[in-house]
């Protein structure tokens, strides 16, 4: 009994049927079948749109024996941190391993000037990349360090138990501990000098789905629930008179927030905070990297970025920002859906005109700028 083209047959059948209740039941089932076919058609169209295309990386590095969770580039050297307990040092021309450091699982790598900082289960190690003996210091921790950020002579370390520990890098001494900054692991930290408030600020986020902002006295003066799932990645983009915050979460949403006037609000949860755009990616977001910024002749700002996902795909986005009467307009357009890894993409960093990605599939992919097909 078809829903399309079979209306006449259905009517004739109902006329021959002697029971009114059975007639109603058959009619209801036919309507349900029509709705089901409509939903199947919609899902098939969605699957066609979200079918990833293969992008051939210029290099695929597969020396690690466990997931690759952090990457950093210094001059012609690539550093990769893995849960296999090693940090590998690669020459980028050609891509070959020149050194291997056995340090235990490495949760994050951060570069600042000529120093590399590596986060581990019981310490943060500081490496002077231009010295004959590169290991400069070891900062002991009683819990695992999951996020790092360096600003001037301060090191900010976010732990797996929701604390932020602050260290003076001049004499390697503790400055402050923010206890209970988040519930669960801290996933991302950003420290910067805010030119509007004329003070340094610390941004933190983690498993509880919150974004919190801390002042120079390490007091939380702004906080908001950005996602219903753990926030895996956070980026701040400063444009001309516009400040944007990008957050990506296990809840599959990539969100763009206008934080231009958020910090000047009167209360912790007050201020002008607007989610300008949110896009469901159908797979959890683990990493976001900003590749480039440009201004079009029409004064529109275009930001190219890529996001890494739990299903092994990488999405290439164009974030377009323009001024309108009474505010700003934002469009987040997906340009490409790329199949690069066989498991969750854990980290992405910009490199040259493209990016480098690391994954739970134990590989590192070096990709050129993903030009339009």
Secondary structure, DSSP 8 states (H G I E B T S, - for coil): --SSS-HHHHHHHHHH---HHHHHHHHHHHHHHHHHHHHHHHHHHHHHHT--EE---SEEE---SS-EEEEEEETTEEEEEETTSEEEEEEETTEEEEEEEE-S---EEEEETTEEEEE-SSEEEEEETTSSS-EEEEEE-SS-EEEEEEETTEEEEEETTS-EEEEETTTTEEEEEETTSSSS-EEEEEEEEETTTTEEEEEEEETTSEEEEE-TT--EEEEEE--SS-EEEEEEEEETTEEEEEEEETTSEEEEEEEEETTTSSSTT-SEEEEEEEEE-SS-EEEEEEEEEEE-TTS-EEEEEEEEETTSEEEEEEEEEEEETTEEEEEEEEEEEEE--SS-EEEEEEETTEEEEEETTS-EEEE------
